[in-house]
Every structure is written in C-alpha cells, then in structure tokens.
Amino acid sequence: MPTPPQLIAPTAEVHASFLAAMEEFRADGTEAVPHSRLAAELRTWADRWRTAEGFAAYVALTAGTARDERPDGVVAMTTRWWVADGRYLGRVTFRHGLTPSLLDHGGHIGYAVRPGARRRGHATAMLRAALPVAHHELGIDPVLVTCDHTNAASRKVIEACGGVFEDRRAEKLRYWIHAPRPAAGPKPSPRG
C-alpha cells in the first residue's frame, strides 16, 4: 500500500528521484526565476548532485538550519522535502525571519512541487503540513506567504490553507496565515 506524502528532513535515500525532479525543474525554466533559492541551487549544485559524495554534502548542508544570505541580510532557514514512497515530490523552505526583501517578495515559506507531480493537490497538502512546523516548531506566527500576482494556482493554495490577503507589492501578492487558536472551552454555568 502506498504511503501518503510527508515532510521529512533531506535524505540521501531519494537521490535518483531528486535528480529526476531537478531535471524537470531545469526543463521548466526554474533556473531563471529571480529571488528563488531553488534556482540558485540549480545553478551552483547541479554538477555536484550527480555524485554520491556531492549529494551527501548537499543533504548535510540542507538537513540542518542553514543561512539564507540576501543583499539586505541573513536569515536562518530550514528545508523539508515532500516525499512519498521514497520519491522526491517537492520541498518547503522555512525562513525563520524576514529581511526587507523577504517582507516584499519572499515570505517565511517558499514551496515547490516538481513539475511531473503538479496538479495533484501536493502544493496544498505540502503547505498545510508546513504550517504546524512553522507555527509550533519554529515559532513563526503569523506566517507570510507570497506568490506572483499571475499565479492563480498558488493563490488558491494559499487561500485554501487560510491565507488572508494583505496587499500586492510589485509582482507579488502577500498573504498572512495565523496559527489556529484553541477553541474556547465550555463556559461554566452560573451558580445561584
């Protein structure tokens, strides 16, 4: 019986499917996307990923808390992979803080589903699985998630996960997602 997808720490066990996914992202034009961590990794790691040693080094780097260096500052970053039955389907990147540029167009959470696995509900499921990690494990509340104003699919994903639209900044739409609040318990009955 197939196992449902789940967020896991990066692992060398998915090397072959990871390489296939990266080829799909390259064919899809991801390398040219500005402000994309995945695009930067495709440009800098693609040759090293192919060897077991290079991939192990990449996994070691991404499995812990890394640094996301930007011209306007550095923030801590955690990455989780979306995997089902040993097959890499995508990833979520958690930025623990916001620089001015992340506040405008990056947000706390970035996610990517490999092109061959799109339109199957993975993005929504992945973001839903990521929110408790952000809220409870990393203490990020509320979470800022952004998407291109032309990306109707991402808008639907963010809104389905509770995103509340704040504004548009340049080409990006900005949404905030708060941690669910505990339900109020029953009110004590008045005694008289």
LUMNUGU-755059 format. One record per residue (C-alpha): x, y, z. Coordinates in steps of 0.5 Angstrom, whole numbers, padded with zeros to 4 digits, always signed. Example, Ala and Ser with C-alpha at 12.3 -4.5 7.8 and 13.67 -1.06 7.14 Angstrom:
<rs>
+0025-0009+0016+0027-0002+0014
</rs>
This chain:
<rs>
+0000+0000+0000+0003+0007-0002+0005+0011+0004+0002+0019+0004+0007+0024+0002+0010+0027+0008+0015+0033+0010+0022+0030+0012+0029+0032+0013+0033+0032+0007+0036+0025+0006+0041+0022+0001+0036+0016+0000+0032+0020-0005+0038+0021-0009+0035+0018-0016+0028+0022-0016+0031+0028-0013+0036+0028-0019+0030+0027-0024+0026+0032-0020+0032+0037-0021+0032+0036-0029+0024+0037-0029+0025+0044-0026+0031+0046-0030+0027+0044-0036+0021+0048-0033+0026+0054-0033+0026+0055-0026+0034+0057-0026+0032+0064-0029+0027+0065-0023+0029+0071-0020+0030+0071-0012+0029+0063-0012+0033+0059-0007+0032+0053-0012+0034+0057-0018+0041+0059-0014+0042+0052-0012+0040+0049-0019+0046+0054-0022+0051+0052-0016+0050+0045-0014+0047+0041-0021+0054+0038-0023+0056+0036-0015+0049+0033-0014+0050+0027-0019+0056+0024-0015+0054+0021-0008+0059+0025-0005+0057+0031-0008+0049+0030-0006+0051+0027+0001+0055+0034+0002+0048+0038+0000+0044+0034+0004+0048+0035+0010+0048+0043+0008+0041+0043+0008+0039+0038+0013+0040+0043+0019+0039+0050+0020+0042+0054+0014+0043+0061+0013+0040+0065+0007+0044+0070+0005+0041+0076+0002+0044+0083+0000+0039+0086+0005+0041+0081+0011+0042+0074+0013+0036+0069+0016+0036+0062+0019+0033+0057+0014+0030+0050+0015+0029+0046+0009+0024+0040+0009+0023+0035+0003+0016+0033+0001+0017+0025+0000+0012+0019-0002+0015+0012-0002+0022+0014-0003+0020+0019-0008+0022+0026-0008+0016+0031-0010+0018+0038-0008+0020+0042-0002+0019+0047+0003+0024+0052+0005+0022+0056+0012+0026+0063+0013+0026+0064+0021+0026+0072+0020+0024+0077+0015+0029+0082+0011+0026+0088+0008+0026+0084+0001+0023+0078+0004+0018+0082+0007+0016+0084+0000+0017+0078-0004+0020+0072-0001+0016+0071+0006+0017+0066+0011+0015+0060+0007+0017+0058+0000+0015+0052-0003+0016+0048-0010+0013+0042-0013+0017+0038-0018+0013+0039-0025+0012+0032-0026+0008+0032-0020+0004+0038-0020-0004+0039-0021-0005+0033-0016-0006+0037-0009+0001+0037-0007+0002+0044-0006-0004+0045-0002-0002+0039+0002+0005+0041+0003+0003+0048+0005-0002+0045+0010+0004+0040+0013+0009+0046+0013+0004+0051+0017+0005+0047+0024+0012+0046+0023+0013+0054+0022+0008+0056+0028+0010+0051+0033+0017+0048+0032+0020+0055+0029+0015+0059+0033+0013+0064+0027+0006+0066+0028+0004+0069+0023+0007+0066+0017+0008+0071+0011+0007+0067+0004+0008+0071-0002+0006+0069-0010+0006+0072-0017+0000+0076-0018-0001+0072-0024+0000+0065-0021-0008+0063-0020-0006+0056-0017-0001+0059-0012-0007+0064-0010-0012+0058-0009-0007+0054-0005-0005+0060+0000-0012+0062+0001-0014+0054+0002-0009+0054+0007-0012+0060+0011-0008+0066+0008-0011+0072+0009-0009+0077+0003-0006+0084+0005-0003+0087-0001+0001+0087-0007+0008+0089-0008+0010+0090-0015+0009+0083-0018+0008+0079-0011+0001+0078-0007+0002+0078+0000-0002+0073+0005-0001+0072+0012-0003+0066+0016-0004+0065+0023-0004+0059+0028-0010+0056+0029-0013+0059+0036-0015+0054+0041-0023+0053+0041-0026+0056+0047-0028+0051+0053-0035+0051+0055-0037+0056+0059-0038+0055+0067-0045+0055+0068-0047+0061+0073-0049+0058+0080-0054+0062+0084
</rs>
